[in-house]
Amino acid sequence: MWGLYRKKGLQSMRPYILGEDLSGVSVSKCDTPELGGMIAQGSDDGALWYVSKTFFEQNYRAGGDCDCYGADFVRHIQEHLKPDEDVICKICGKTLQDIVNHR
């Protein structure tokens, strides 16, 4: 299952499945695929590459991991919007209205 992970931007990734066929996936010579590694997918060309467990843990976190559900965040954003405006969180991709409805 693919999910978005954040480094400087969002990156589509899914967990590496132990023993899976990696033909068609670029794997660095210094990497040995292991449980906890990830398969990344390019958004433009669909290219696939392996991201080691250690590199992933040190550099990424799930794209949906944000604090946009906090009351202070919502209040701050609402102060800057016109009554008919909405905004989308760049981290989790939810609209402010979605956030307010699910708190």
C-alpha positions in Angstrom: 0.0 0.0 0.0 1.4 3.3 -1.1 1.5 6.4 1.2 3.0 9.8 1.2 6.1 10.5 3.2 7.7 13.9 3.9 11.3 14.9 3.5 11.5 18.3 1.8 8.5 17.5 -0.3 6.1 14.6 -0.3 7.3 11.3 -1.7 5.1 8.3 -2.6 6.4 5.2 -0.9 5.4 1.8 0.3 7.0 -0.8 2.6 9.5 -3.2 1.0 8.2 -6.8 1.3 10.9 -9.2 2.5 12.0 -11.3 -0.5 10.0 -9.5 -3.1 11.3 -9.3 -6.7 13.1 -6.0 -7.1 13.7 -6.2 -10.9 12.6 -2.8 -12.1 13.5 -1.2 -8.7 16.8 0.7 -8.5 18.8 -0.5 -5.5 22.1 1.2 -4.5 25.1 -1.1 -4.4 25.6 -0.3 -0.8 22.1 -1.3 0.2 20.8 -4.8 1.1 17.0 -4.8 1.1 15.6 -5.5 4.5 12.4 -5.4 6.4 11.6 -1.8 7.3 13.1 -0.5 4.0 10.8 1.3 1.6 10.1 1.4 -2.2 9.8 5.0 -3.5 7.9 5.9 -6.6 8.6 8.9 -8.9 5.6 11.0 -9.6 6.7 12.1 -13.1 7.9 8.8 -14.6 6.8 6.1 -12.1 10.5 5.1 -11.6 11.0 2.9 -8.5 13.9 2.9 -6.1 14.7 1.3 -2.7 15.2 3.4 0.4 17.1 1.7 3.2 15.4 1.3 6.6 18.1 3.5 8.3 17.9 6.3 5.7 14.1 6.2 5.9 14.0 6.4 9.7 16.5 9.3 9.8 15.0 11.4 7.0 11.3 10.7 6.6 8.0 10.7 8.5 4.5 9.9 7.3 3.0 12.7 5.3 -0.2 12.7 7.5 1.8 13.2 10.7 1.0 16.9 11.4 -0.5 18.9 14.1 -3.2 20.6 12.0 -5.9 19.2 14.3 -4.9 21.5 17.2 -7.3 24.2 18.2 -4.6 26.9 18.0 -3.8 25.9 14.4 -7.4 26.0 13.3 -8.1 29.3 15.0 -4.9 30.8 13.5 -5.9 29.7 10.0 -9.5 30.8 10.3 -8.4 34.3 11.3 -6.7 34.7 7.9 -9.6 33.3 5.7 -12.6 35.0 4.4 -15.9 33.3 5.3 -16.2 31.5 2.0 -12.6 30.5 1.7 -11.0 27.1 2.5 -7.3 26.0 2.7 -5.5 22.7 2.2 -2.9 21.5 4.7 0.4 20.9 2.7 1.3 18.1 5.1 -1.7 15.9 5.3 -3.7 17.2 2.3 -6.9 17.8 4.2 -9.0 20.9 3.8 -9.6 23.1 6.9 -13.2 22.1 6.7 -12.3 18.4 6.8 -10.0 19.1 9.8 -12.7 21.0 11.7 -15.3 18.3 11.0 -13.1 15.5 12.3 -11.7 17.0 15.5 
